[in-house]
Amino acid sequence: MRPALRPRTVLHTAPAPRPRAARGRTLIDADALRVLHRAARALLDDLPGLTDRLLAALREQEPAYGAALDGDPAETWQEVHRSLRHSVTSLLDPRGARDAARSCSWRIGATRAEQGLPLDALLHAFRLGGSLVWQDLVDETSRTAPEDVRLLVHVASDVWHFVDEHCTLVADAYRETERRLSWRRENRVRLLAAALLDGTSRIADLPETAKALALPEHGRYAVVAATGAAGPAAIRFAPGTRVHRHTGADTDHAIVLLADGAQAPEPETADPGARIGVGSVVDGLSAVGDARRTADTALSLCPEAGGTVRLADHLPEALVVSCPDLGAALADRLLGPLAHLDACDAEVLLDTLATWLACDGSAQRAARRLYCHRNTVLNRLRRYEQLTGRSLTRPADLVEVGLALAARRLLPR
């Protein structure tokens, strides 16, 4: 006696005919059903043998089932036996057995999708089971009543329609489960990446996160933040760069693995209006949250018209936007004395001061940019010094003026 094992799923469903309307049935149809039922009852009596033959055929003709057959033969035998019982019973009572047979087929498709068995292999197994049952019906009728074999032709189309119907059912269950599993995996990856970028990822989750994102737990990373592009995929990196892209509500992020010794990445985009911020380099996935914050800071320095800002190249401005209250206080202290001037007059002074700084303190170059005389630039600079009491030749004052202008440009007024 075989051990009583609890089956996990059923591998195969054999054919059964569609229900036929009783009215209008011809005499030959009734005879064909009589022959079919007689052979089906014989198959039920020899169901263990039919199960053994199907398992042998599966092992020989469908290698993808090898793991299931070798992993737990007794349990697999029970699965196949249960499936065949539902199917052969459907030959005898199509209406009464229909729901149970469909449920069985659906469970097979769903379970095999969860186990990762290829769909082609699953459908092949179903058709193999249908072929074996049909051949046994023919053989049984040939053995007991050879003259009735010809009558089976009249139910063949119904039998194979049943096989096709259940193959479709199995495929639907398989694909639905596959979509659900894919969504679950993608959602899990998204949640892990979001926690990593937010800096809320637990140390215990880092191995799973590294596996899900296909990134090493220990490595050098930078984060790139972007807005205005058509999703994170619109940001391009050098060929071979390992990147995990994460779409956010307002800002997209890319976690970039850097080669040993490499500096922050140089992203590109085909969207001229995209704003891109490149954060600082950190060690390990556990520090990606810090890299994301610096990337967001770099992004805040990007002009509205678009462009790329690397945090390492704009550290003074980053200091200002990182402490907006202090930046605003500094701007008020260094630029506030100009508030009593006419707005246009104050704007000219501030624009001249900013241009002079951008030209590395060259009045000649600043004059060319401003389309005025060099002496005009120098006069405006002296006027600023007189109004504020600051000296542009004093390094400390010059640093404060630069930060104050950055605060005025970057912080909301």
C-alpha positions as CSV (number, residue, x, y, z in Angstrom):
1,M,0.0,0.0,0.0
2,R,1.4,3.4,-0.9
3,P,1.9,5.9,2.0
4,A,-0.8,8.4,2.6
5,L,0.8,11.7,1.8
6,R,-0.8,15.1,1.7
7,P,-0.4,16.3,-1.9
8,R,0.9,19.8,-2.5
9,T,-0.5,20.1,-6.0
10,V,-1.6,18.1,-9.0
11,L,0.7,17.8,-12.0
12,H,-1.7,16.7,-14.8
13,T,-5.3,16.6,-15.9
14,A,-6.4,14.0,-18.3
15,P,-9.3,14.6,-20.8
16,A,-13.0,14.5,-20.3
17,P,-15.7,15.4,-22.8
18,R,-17.8,18.5,-22.8
19,P,-21.4,18.1,-21.6
20,R,-23.7,17.4,-24.5
21,A,-27.3,18.3,-24.5
22,A,-29.6,15.3,-24.1
23,R,-32.1,16.5,-26.6
24,G,-31.3,15.6,-30.2
25,R,-28.7,13.1,-29.3
26,T,-28.5,10.4,-32.0
27,L,-28.4,6.8,-31.3
28,I,-24.8,6.5,-32.4
29,D,-23.9,9.3,-29.9
30,A,-25.5,7.3,-27.1
31,D,-23.6,4.2,-28.1
32,A,-20.4,6.1,-28.2
33,L,-21.0,7.4,-24.7
34,R,-21.8,3.9,-23.5
35,V,-18.4,2.7,-24.9
36,L,-16.6,5.6,-23.4
37,H,-18.1,5.1,-20.0
38,R,-17.3,1.4,-20.0
39,A,-13.6,2.1,-20.9
40,A,-13.4,5.0,-18.3
41,R,-14.7,2.7,-15.5
42,A,-11.9,0.3,-16.4
43,L,-9.4,3.1,-16.2
44,L,-10.6,4.1,-12.8
45,D,-10.1,0.5,-11.6
46,D,-6.5,0.6,-12.9
47,L,-5.8,4.2,-11.8
48,P,-2.6,3.3,-10.0
49,G,-1.2,1.6,-13.1
50,L,-2.2,4.6,-15.2
51,T,-0.4,6.9,-12.8
52,D,2.8,4.8,-13.0
53,R,2.7,4.9,-16.8
54,L,2.2,8.7,-16.9
55,L,5.1,9.3,-14.5
56,A,7.3,7.1,-16.6
57,A,6.3,9.0,-19.7
58,L,7.0,12.3,-18.0
59,R,10.4,11.2,-16.9
60,E,11.3,10.1,-20.4
61,Q,9.7,12.9,-22.4
62,E,9.7,16.0,-20.2
63,P,13.1,16.6,-18.4
64,A,11.8,19.8,-16.7
65,Y,9.8,17.5,-14.4
66,G,13.0,15.7,-13.3
67,A,13.4,17.7,-10.1
68,A,9.8,17.1,-9.0
69,L,10.0,13.4,-9.8
70,D,13.3,13.0,-8.1
71,G,12.7,15.2,-5.1
72,D,9.8,13.3,-3.6
73,P,8.6,10.4,-5.8
74,A,5.9,9.2,-3.4
75,E,4.3,12.7,-3.1
76,T,4.5,13.3,-6.8
77,W,2.8,10.0,-7.4
78,Q,0.0,11.0,-5.2
79,E,-0.3,14.3,-7.0
80,V,-0.6,12.7,-10.4
81,H,-3.0,10.0,-9.1
82,R,-5.3,12.7,-7.7
83,S,-5.3,14.6,-11.0
84,L,-6.1,11.5,-13.1
85,R,-8.9,10.6,-10.8
86,H,-10.5,14.0,-11.3
87,S,-10.0,13.7,-15.1
88,V,-11.3,10.2,-15.6
89,T,-14.3,10.9,-13.3
90,S,-15.1,13.8,-15.7
91,L,-15.4,11.2,-18.5
92,L,-18.2,9.6,-16.6
93,D,-20.0,12.7,-15.2
94,P,-18.9,15.8,-17.1
95,R,-21.4,18.1,-15.3
96,G,-20.9,16.9,-11.8
97,A,-17.1,16.7,-12.0
98,R,-16.5,19.9,-14.0
99,D,-15.9,22.3,-11.1
100,A,-13.6,20.0,-9.3
101,A,-11.6,19.3,-12.4
102,R,-11.2,23.0,-13.3
103,S,-10.2,23.8,-9.7
104,C,-7.6,21.0,-9.9
105,S,-6.2,22.4,-13.1
106,W,-6.1,25.9,-11.8
107,R,-4.2,24.9,-8.7
108,I,-1.7,23.1,-10.9
109,G,-1.0,26.2,-13.0
110,A,-0.7,28.4,-10.0
111,T,1.5,26.1,-8.0
112,R,3.8,25.3,-10.9
113,A,4.2,29.0,-11.6
114,E,5.3,29.5,-8.0
115,Q,7.8,26.7,-8.3
116,G,9.2,28.1,-11.5
117,L,8.4,25.2,-13.8
118,P,8.4,26.4,-17.4
119,L,4.9,26.9,-18.8
120,D,5.9,25.0,-22.0
121,A,6.8,22.0,-19.9
122,L,3.6,22.2,-18.0
123,L,1.4,22.3,-21.1
124,H,3.4,19.5,-22.7
125,A,2.7,17.4,-19.6
126,F,-1.1,18.1,-19.8
127,R,-1.2,17.1,-23.4
128,L,0.9,14.0,-22.6
129,G,-1.6,13.0,-19.9
130,G,-4.4,13.5,-22.4
131,S,-2.7,11.4,-25.0
132,L,-2.1,8.6,-22.5
133,V,-5.7,8.5,-21.3
134,W,-7.0,8.5,-24.8
135,Q,-4.7,5.7,-25.8
136,D,-5.8,3.7,-22.8
137,L,-9.4,4.2,-23.7
138,V,-8.8,2.9,-27.2
139,D,-6.7,0.0,-25.9
140,E,-9.3,-1.0,-23.3
141,T,-12.1,-0.9,-25.9
142,S,-9.9,-2.9,-28.4
143,R,-9.3,-5.6,-25.8
144,T,-12.9,-6.0,-24.5
145,A,-15.0,-5.1,-27.5
146,P,-13.0,-4.5,-30.7
147,E,-16.1,-3.9,-32.7
148,D,-16.8,-0.7,-30.6
149,V,-13.5,1.0,-31.2
150,R,-15.0,2.9,-34.2
151,L,-17.6,4.5,-31.9
152,L,-14.9,6.3,-30.0
153,V,-14.3,8.5,-33.0
154,H,-17.6,10.2,-32.2
155,V,-16.4,11.5,-28.8
156,A,-12.8,12.2,-29.8
157,S,-13.4,15.9,-30.6
158,D,-15.1,16.3,-27.2
159,V,-12.2,14.7,-25.4
160,W,-9.6,16.9,-27.1
161,H,-11.7,20.0,-26.6
162,F,-11.5,19.2,-22.9
163,V,-7.7,18.9,-23.1
164,D,-7.5,22.2,-24.9
165,E,-9.8,23.9,-22.4
166,H,-7.8,22.8,-19.5
167,C,-4.5,23.7,-21.1
168,T,-5.9,27.2,-21.5
169,L,-7.1,27.2,-17.9
170,V,-3.7,26.1,-16.7
171,A,-1.9,28.8,-18.8
172,D,-4.3,31.5,-17.4
173,A,-3.6,30.4,-13.9
174,Y,0.1,30.2,-14.5
175,R,0.3,33.7,-16.1
176,E,-1.9,35.3,-13.4
177,T,0.3,33.8,-10.7
178,E,3.4,34.9,-12.5
179,R,2.1,38.5,-12.8
180,R,1.2,38.5,-9.1
181,L,4.6,37.1,-8.1
182,S,6.4,39.6,-10.4
183,W,4.5,42.4,-8.9
184,R,5.3,41.2,-5.4
185,R,9.0,40.9,-6.3
186,E,9.1,44.3,-7.9
187,N,7.2,45.9,-5.0
188,R,9.6,44.2,-2.5
189,V,12.6,45.5,-4.5
190,R,11.0,49.0,-4.5
191,L,10.4,49.0,-0.8
192,L,14.0,47.8,-0.1
193,A,15.5,50.5,-2.4
194,A,13.2,53.2,-0.8
195,A,14.4,52.2,2.7
196,L,18.0,52.3,1.5
197,L,17.6,55.8,0.0
198,D,15.7,57.1,3.0
199,G,18.4,55.8,5.4
200,T,15.9,53.7,7.2
201,S,17.1,50.3,6.0
202,R,17.9,47.9,8.9
203,I,21.4,46.4,9.0
204,A,19.8,42.9,9.1
205,D,18.0,43.7,5.8
206,L,21.2,44.7,3.9
207,P,22.1,41.2,2.6
208,E,18.5,40.8,1.2
209,T,18.7,44.3,-0.2
210,A,22.0,43.6,-1.9
211,K,20.7,40.5,-3.5
212,A,17.4,42.1,-4.6
213,L,19.2,45.1,-6.2
214,A,22.0,43.0,-7.6
215,L,24.6,45.2,-5.9
216,P,27.3,44.2,-3.5
217,E,26.8,45.1,0.2
218,H,30.3,46.4,0.4
219,G,31.3,48.8,-2.3
220,R,31.7,52.5,-3.2
221,Y,28.5,54.2,-4.1
222,A,27.1,57.5,-5.3
223,V,23.5,58.5,-5.8
224,V,22.2,60.6,-8.7
225,A,19.0,62.6,-8.2
226,A,17.0,63.9,-11.2
227,T,13.9,65.8,-12.1
228,G,12.4,66.9,-15.4
229,A,13.6,63.8,-17.2
230,A,11.3,61.0,-18.6
231,G,12.0,58.7,-15.6
232,P,15.3,57.5,-14.2
233,A,15.9,55.4,-17.3
234,A,16.4,58.6,-19.2
235,I,19.6,59.2,-17.3
236,R,22.5,57.5,-19.0
237,F,25.8,56.3,-17.5
238,A,29.0,54.9,-19.0
239,P,28.6,51.4,-20.5
240,G,29.1,48.7,-17.9
241,T,28.1,50.9,-15.0
242,R,26.0,48.9,-12.5
243,V,23.0,51.0,-11.5
244,H,19.7,50.5,-9.7
245,R,17.1,53.1,-10.7
246,H,14.3,54.2,-8.4
247,T,11.3,56.2,-9.5
248,G,9.9,58.7,-6.9
249,A,6.9,60.9,-6.7
250,D,8.8,64.1,-7.5
251,T,12.4,63.0,-7.8
252,D,14.0,60.0,-9.4
253,H,17.2,58.4,-7.9
254,A,19.9,56.1,-9.3
255,I,22.2,54.2,-7.0
256,V,25.5,53.9,-8.8
257,L,28.2,51.3,-8.0
258,L,31.6,52.9,-8.6
259,A,34.8,51.1,-9.6
260,D,37.7,51.3,-7.2
261,G,39.3,54.7,-7.3
262,A,36.5,56.2,-9.5
263,Q,35.0,59.5,-8.6
264,A,31.4,60.4,-8.7
265,P,29.6,59.4,-12.0
266,E,29.1,61.6,-15.0
267,P,25.4,61.1,-15.9
268,E,23.9,62.3,-19.2
269,T,20.4,62.8,-20.5
270,A,18.9,63.5,-23.8
271,D,16.3,65.8,-22.1
272,P,17.8,69.4,-22.2
273,G,15.4,70.4,-19.4
274,A,16.4,67.7,-17.0
275,R,17.9,68.8,-13.6
276,I,20.5,66.3,-12.2
277,G,22.3,66.3,-8.9
278,V,25.3,64.1,-8.2
279,G,26.0,63.4,-4.5
280,S,29.1,62.5,-2.6
281,V,30.8,59.1,-2.7
282,V,30.1,56.8,0.2
283,D,31.3,53.3,1.3
284,G,28.8,50.5,1.5
285,L,25.0,50.1,0.9
286,S,24.4,51.2,4.5
287,A,25.6,54.7,3.7
288,V,23.4,55.1,0.6
289,G,20.9,57.2,2.6
290,D,23.7,59.8,3.2
291,A,24.6,59.8,-0.5
292,R,20.9,60.4,-1.4
293,R,20.8,63.4,0.9
294,T,23.8,65.0,-0.7
295,A,22.4,64.2,-4.2
296,D,19.2,66.0,-3.3
297,T,21.3,68.9,-2.1
298,A,23.2,69.0,-5.4
299,L,19.8,68.8,-7.2
300,S,18.6,71.9,-5.3
301,L,21.6,73.8,-6.7
302,C,20.6,73.1,-10.3
303,P,19.2,76.0,-12.4
304,E,15.6,75.8,-13.3
305,A,16.5,75.6,-17.0
306,G,18.2,72.3,-16.4
307,G,21.8,71.0,-16.1
308,T,24.0,68.8,-13.9
309,V,25.5,69.8,-10.6
310,R,28.2,67.7,-8.8
311,L,28.1,68.4,-5.1
312,A,32.0,68.2,-4.9
313,D,32.2,71.2,-7.2
314,H,29.7,73.3,-5.3
315,L,30.4,72.8,-1.6
316,P,30.0,76.4,-0.5
317,E,26.6,76.6,-2.1
318,A,25.7,73.3,-0.6
319,L,26.6,74.6,2.8
320,V,24.1,77.5,2.3
321,V,21.2,75.4,1.2
322,S,21.9,72.8,3.8
323,C,21.4,75.5,6.5
324,P,18.9,77.8,5.0
325,D,18.2,79.8,8.2
326,L,21.9,80.6,8.6
327,G,22.2,81.3,4.9
328,A,19.4,83.8,5.1
329,A,20.9,85.5,8.1
330,L,24.2,85.8,6.3
331,A,22.6,87.3,3.3
332,D,20.7,89.8,5.4
333,R,23.9,90.8,7.2
334,L,26.0,91.2,4.0
335,L,23.4,92.5,1.6
336,G,20.8,94.1,3.9
337,P,22.5,97.5,3.9
338,L,21.5,97.8,0.2
339,A,17.8,97.5,0.9
340,H,17.4,101.3,1.2
341,L,18.5,101.8,-2.3
342,D,16.3,101.9,-5.4
343,A,15.6,98.4,-6.4
344,C,17.2,98.8,-9.8
345,D,20.3,100.5,-8.3
346,A,20.7,97.6,-5.8
347,E,20.3,95.0,-8.5
348,V,23.1,96.6,-10.5
349,L,25.4,96.6,-7.5
350,L,24.7,93.0,-6.7
351,D,24.9,91.9,-10.3
352,T,28.3,93.6,-10.6
353,L,29.6,92.0,-7.4
354,A,28.5,88.5,-8.5
355,T,30.0,88.9,-12.0
356,W,33.3,90.2,-10.5
357,L,33.5,87.2,-8.2
358,A,32.7,84.8,-11.1
359,C,35.6,86.4,-13.1
360,D,38.0,85.6,-10.2
361,G,38.2,89.2,-9.1
362,S,39.1,90.6,-12.6
363,A,37.5,94.0,-13.2
364,Q,38.6,93.9,-16.8
365,R,36.8,90.6,-17.5
366,A,33.8,91.6,-15.5
367,A,33.5,94.8,-17.5
368,R,33.5,92.9,-20.8
369,R,30.6,90.7,-19.5
370,L,28.7,93.7,-18.2
371,Y,29.3,95.8,-21.3
372,C,30.8,98.7,-19.3
373,H,34.1,100.3,-18.5
374,R,36.6,98.7,-16.1
375,N,36.4,101.8,-13.9
376,T,32.6,101.5,-13.7
377,V,33.1,98.1,-12.2
378,L,35.6,99.3,-9.7
379,N,33.4,102.3,-8.7
380,R,30.4,99.9,-8.1
381,L,32.6,97.7,-5.9
382,R,33.8,100.6,-3.9
383,R,30.3,101.8,-3.4
384,Y,29.3,98.3,-2.0
385,E,32.2,98.5,0.4
386,Q,31.1,102.0,1.6
387,L,27.5,100.9,2.1
388,T,28.3,97.7,4.0
389,G,31.5,98.4,5.7
390,R,33.1,95.3,4.2
391,S,36.4,95.1,2.3
392,L,36.6,93.0,-0.8
393,T,40.4,92.8,-0.3
394,R,39.9,91.1,3.1
395,P,39.7,87.3,2.6
396,A,37.2,86.7,5.4
397,D,34.9,89.4,4.1
398,L,35.2,88.0,0.6
399,V,34.2,84.5,1.7
400,E,31.1,85.9,3.5
401,V,30.1,88.0,0.5
402,G,30.3,84.9,-1.8
403,L,28.2,82.8,0.5
404,A,25.7,85.7,1.0
405,L,25.3,86.0,-2.8
406,A,24.8,82.2,-3.1
407,A,22.1,82.4,-0.4
408,R,20.4,85.2,-2.2
409,R,20.4,83.2,-5.5
410,L,19.5,79.8,-4.1
411,L,17.1,80.4,-1.2
412,P,13.5,81.4,-1.5
413,R,12.9,85.0,-0.7
